[in-house]
């Protein structure tokens, strides 16, 4: 893979695609992405991700094996989908496998008491030499793709944790699949700055560099994330000042209705292509979150899993639930996922 360094500069997302200069991620998405998609995405091994590598590799191996032995199928009759969905199992002894999330000091960091990360796939805030490394987020792996499925940040509880996760794992993009308020209830706290402003989250400063819309339902913010480290070393302080920080694109999808699911899968298919843009630049994981990080997030992750592996949607969800508890929550979401997979099968190739 031709590795880029997205943490140092956003220039990797400002490439010339069709012989004309591009000035932003928005400009890149004004053209059919399939025209710029390489015929064969690289299959090089992913870079080391510290103590989380075991979690990544374990499930990558499972998907590689399944991809060879499972025939893709999205032809299930619509009236049998509810029955098929009900048969998709959760991971055995799920509650017992979430011991860290149930510790007293972590209870307030969970947006929902019944949506918890597994101990073996949870994301760890490894930059902390001392103290609590917990965040309600899970490593997701399939093929050579990696992602983090996370709950939405909570005001005064997990915003600093969330941005520390972004820096630690050099995440190039955040896909936000929920509005801040839906049906009069908070689904996510506002955790990013807009319109050229800057916000401070503990030792982390997030700057708004640019904002733009794509197809009216994608609201994109280009953000620069900088961390101030405690240091008594003048040389380290000077080097930090010269650092350009880490660039991340925040992509807020505003097309999911308060009730049910989108009418058509077109926007989700487009998000899969957004995902591929970042995948071509770096192996570092994107972050996906809705409110709990399992329903809409699980649906998007499952659609990409199907695109990458060709495994049947019900098997995809079963494997995803082994990494993130409760992924794809409702029959409606499952029916929408199957519709997405049909469109993927007819309009795109497995990557």
C-alpha positions in Angstrom: 0.0 0.0 0.0 1.1 3.5 -0.7 1.0 4.9 2.8 0.0 8.4 3.4 0.4 10.4 6.6 -3.0 11.9 7.2 -2.1 12.9 10.7 0.4 15.5 9.5 -1.6 17.1 6.8 -4.9 17.0 4.9 -3.0 17.2 1.6 -3.6 13.5 1.0 -7.3 14.2 0.6 -6.6 17.0 -1.9 -5.3 15.0 -4.8 -5.9 15.4 -8.5 -8.4 12.7 -9.5 -9.5 13.6 -13.0 -6.7 15.8 -14.1 -8.0 18.8 -12.3 -6.9 20.1 -8.9 -9.0 19.2 -5.9 -9.1 21.5 -2.9 -11.1 19.5 -0.4 -12.9 16.2 0.3 -16.0 17.8 -1.0 -14.5 18.4 -4.4 -13.4 14.8 -4.5 -17.0 13.7 -4.0 -18.5 15.8 -6.7 -17.5 13.1 -9.2 -18.6 9.5 -9.5 -16.3 7.8 -7.1 -16.3 4.6 -9.0 -14.3 6.4 -11.8 -11.4 7.0 -9.3 -11.6 3.6 -7.7 -8.5 1.5 -8.5 -9.2 -1.9 -10.1 -7.3 -3.7 -7.3 -7.1 -2.3 -3.9 -3.8 -3.3 -2.1 -3.8 -6.2 0.2 -0.8 -5.4 2.3 -0.8 -6.2 6.0 -2.1 -3.5 8.3 0.3 -1.6 10.5 0.7 -2.4 14.2 -1.9 -1.0 16.5 -0.3 -1.6 19.8 -2.2 -3.7 22.3 -5.3 -3.9 20.1 -3.6 -5.8 17.4 -4.7 -9.2 18.8 -8.3 -8.0 18.6 -7.9 -6.9 15.0 -6.1 -10.0 13.8 -8.3 -12.5 15.5 -11.4 -11.5 13.5 -9.5 -10.8 10.3 -8.5 -14.4 10.2 -12.1 -15.5 10.8 -13.4 -13.4 7.9 -10.6 -14.6 5.6 -11.7 -18.2 6.3 -15.4 -17.4 6.0 -14.8 -15.6 2.7 -13.5 -18.8 1.2 -16.2 -21.1 2.5 -19.4 -19.0 2.6 -21.4 -18.2 -0.6 -22.9 -14.7 -0.7 -26.7 -14.6 -0.6 -29.1 -11.6 -0.5 -31.9 -13.3 -2.2 -33.9 -14.2 0.9 -37.6 -13.5 0.4 -38.8 -10.3 2.1 -41.4 -12.1 4.2 -38.9 -14.4 5.7 -36.4 -11.7 6.8 -37.9 -11.1 10.3 -37.6 -14.9 11.0 -34.0 -14.9 9.6 -33.1 -11.8 11.7 -34.5 -13.4 14.9 -32.2 -16.4 14.4 -29.0 -14.3 14.3 -27.3 -15.1 17.6 -25.5 -12.8 20.0 -22.1 -13.8 21.4 -22.5 -16.3 24.2 -22.2 -15.0 27.8 -22.1 -11.4 26.5 -22.7 -9.8 29.8 -19.9 -11.6 31.5 -17.5 -10.6 28.8 -17.9 -6.9 29.5 -16.4 -6.8 33.0 -14.4 -3.5 32.4 -17.4 -1.7 31.2 -19.4 -2.7 34.3 -16.8 -1.4 36.8 -18.1 1.4 39.0 -15.7 4.0 37.6 -16.9 3.3 34.1 -20.6 3.2 34.5 -21.0 6.9 33.9 -19.1 6.6 30.7 -21.7 4.3 29.1 -24.5 6.2 27.4 -26.8 3.1 27.7 -26.4 0.6 30.5 -27.1 -2.4 28.3 -24.8 -1.5 25.4 -21.3 -2.3 26.5 -18.0 -3.2 24.8 -16.4 -6.7 25.1 -13.2 -6.9 27.1 -11.3 -8.5 24.2 -12.4 -6.0 21.5 -12.8 -2.8 23.4 -10.7 0.2 22.4 -8.0 1.1 25.0 -6.7 4.6 25.5 -3.1 3.4 25.5 -1.6 6.9 25.8 -2.5 6.9 29.4 0.4 5.4 31.4 -1.7 5.7 34.5 -5.4 5.9 35.1 -8.5 4.7 33.3 -8.1 3.5 29.7 -11.8 2.8 29.2 -14.1 4.1 26.4 -17.3 2.6 25.1 -16.0 1.7 21.7 -15.0 -1.6 19.9 -12.4 -2.6 17.3 -14.0 -4.0 14.2 -12.0 -6.0 11.6 -13.0 -7.7 8.4 -10.7 -8.6 5.5 -8.1 -5.8 5.5 -10.5 -3.2 6.7 -10.6 -1.8 10.2 -13.0 0.4 12.0 -14.0 1.5 15.4 -17.7 1.4 16.4 -18.4 3.8 19.2 -21.2 5.3 21.2 -21.7 9.1 20.8 -19.7 11.2 23.2 -21.3 12.3 26.4 -21.0 15.9 27.6 -18.7 16.3 30.6 -17.9 12.5 30.6 -16.3 11.2 27.5 -15.5 14.0 25.0 -11.8 14.1 26.0 -11.7 10.3 25.8 -13.2 10.4 22.3 -10.7 12.8 20.9 -7.8 11.0 22.6 -9.0 7.8 20.8 -9.0 9.7 17.5 -5.4 10.8 18.1 -4.2 7.5 19.5 -5.4 5.5 16.5 -4.8 8.2 13.9 -8.4 7.9 12.7 -8.8 9.7 9.4 -12.6 10.1 9.5 -15.6 10.1 11.8 -18.9 8.9 10.3 -21.7 10.3 12.5 -25.1 8.7 11.8 -27.4 10.4 14.3 -28.7 13.9 14.9 -27.9 15.5 18.3 -31.6 15.5 19.2 -34.2 13.1 17.9 -37.8 12.8 19.0 -37.0 15.4 21.8 -34.2 13.2 23.3 -30.5 13.8 23.2 -28.7 11.2 21.0 -25.3 12.8 21.0 -23.5 15.7 22.6 -22.0 18.4 20.4 -18.4 17.4 20.5 -16.8 19.2 17.5 -16.3 22.9 16.6 -17.7 24.6 13.5 -17.2 27.7 11.4 -13.6 28.3 12.1 -13.8 28.0 15.9 -11.7 25.9 18.3 -12.8 23.9 21.3 -10.7 22.5 24.1 -11.3 19.0 25.5 -8.9 18.5 28.4 -5.4 18.7 26.9 -6.8 18.4 23.3 -7.7 21.3 21.1 -9.8 20.7 18.0 -9.8 23.4 15.3 -12.5 23.8 12.6 -10.5 24.3 9.3 -13.3 24.0 6.8 -17.0 23.0 6.5 -19.0 22.0 3.4 -22.0 19.9 2.3 -22.3 17.0 -0.1 -25.7 16.1 -1.6 -27.4 18.1 1.2 -27.4 15.2 3.6 -23.6 15.0 4.3 -22.3 17.8 6.4 -18.5 17.7 6.4 -16.0 19.4 8.8 -12.3 19.3 8.2 -10.8 19.4 11.7 -7.3 19.7 13.1 -6.6 18.0 16.4 -3.7 19.0 18.6 -2.7 17.6 22.0 -0.7 19.5 24.6 1.6 17.2 26.4 3.0 17.9 29.8 6.7 18.4 29.5 9.5 20.1 31.3 11.8 19.6 28.3 12.1 22.8 26.2 13.2 20.9 23.1 10.0 18.8 23.3 7.9 21.9 23.7 9.5 23.5 20.6 9.0 20.3 18.6 5.3 20.2 19.6 4.8 23.7 18.5 6.1 22.8 15.0 3.8 19.8 14.8 0.9 20.2 12.4 -1.4 18.0 14.5 -3.8 15.4 13.2 -6.3 16.1 10.5 -9.7 14.3 10.6 -12.8 14.6 8.5 -16.1 14.6 10.4 -18.9 13.4 8.1 -22.3 14.0 9.6 -25.0 12.0 7.8 -28.3 13.9 8.2 -30.5 11.5 6.1 -31.5 8.9 8.7 -35.1 9.7 9.8 -36.2 9.9 13.4 -38.3 6.8 12.9 -37.5 3.8 10.8 -34.8 3.7 8.1 -33.9 5.7 4.9 -36.3 5.0 2.0 -33.4 4.1 -0.3 -29.9 2.9 0.3 -28.2 5.4 -2.1 -26.6 7.5 0.7 -25.2 4.4 2.5 -23.7 3.2 -0.8 -22.1 6.6 -1.1 -20.7 6.4 2.4 -19.1 3.1 1.5 -17.2 4.9 -1.3 -16.2 7.7 1.1 -14.8 4.9 3.3 -12.7 3.6 0.4 -11.2 7.1 -0.2 -9.8 7.0 3.3 -8.8 3.3 3.0 -6.7 4.1 0.0 -4.8 6.7 2.0 -4.2 4.8 5.2 -4.9 1.5 7.0 -5.8 3.4 10.2 -9.4 2.8 11.3 -12.3 5.2 10.6 -14.7 5.8 13.5 -18.5 5.1 13.1 -21.0 6.2 15.7 -24.7 6.8 16.0 -26.1 7.1 19.6 -25.3 3.7 21.0 -22.9 2.7 18.3 -24.7 -0.6 17.4 -27.8 0.0 15.3 -27.1 2.4 12.5 -23.4 2.0 13.0 -23.7 -1.8 12.9 -25.8 -1.4 9.7 -23.1 0.6 7.9 -20.3 -1.6 9.1 -22.2 -4.7 8.0 -22.8 -3.2 4.5 -19.0 -2.7 4.2 -18.4 -6.2 5.5 -20.6 -7.6 2.9 -19.0 -5.5 0.2 -15.5 -6.6 1.2 -16.2 -10.3 2.0 -19.2 -11.3 0.1 -20.6 -13.2 3.1 -24.3 -13.4 3.6 -25.8 -10.5 5.6 -27.0 -12.7 8.5 -23.5 -14.3 8.8 -21.9 -10.8 8.6 -24.1 -9.6 11.6 -23.3 -12.7 13.6 -19.6 -12.1 13.2 -20.0 -8.4 13.9 -21.8 -9.1 17.1 -18.8 -11.1 18.2 -16.9 -7.8 18.1 -19.6 -5.3 19.1 -22.6 -6.4 21.2 -26.1 -5.9 19.7 -25.0 -4.8 16.3 -27.9 -4.1 14.0 -30.8 -3.8 16.4 -34.1 -4.0 14.5 -35.8 -6.0 11.8 -36.1 -2.7 9.8 -32.4 -2.2 10.0 -31.8 -5.7 8.8 -34.2 -5.3 5.9 -32.5 -2.0 5.0 -29.1 -3.8 5.2 -30.3 -6.5 2.8 -31.5 -3.9 0.4 -28.1 -2.2 0.6 -26.4 -5.5 -0.1 -28.6 -6.1 -3.2 -27.5 -2.7 -4.5 -23.9 -3.4 -3.7 -24.1 -6.7 -5.6 -25.6 -5.1 -8.6 -23.6 -1.9 -8.8 -20.2 -2.5 -7.3 -17.6 -5.1 -7.0 -16.1 -6.7 -3.8 -13.0 -4.8 -2.9 
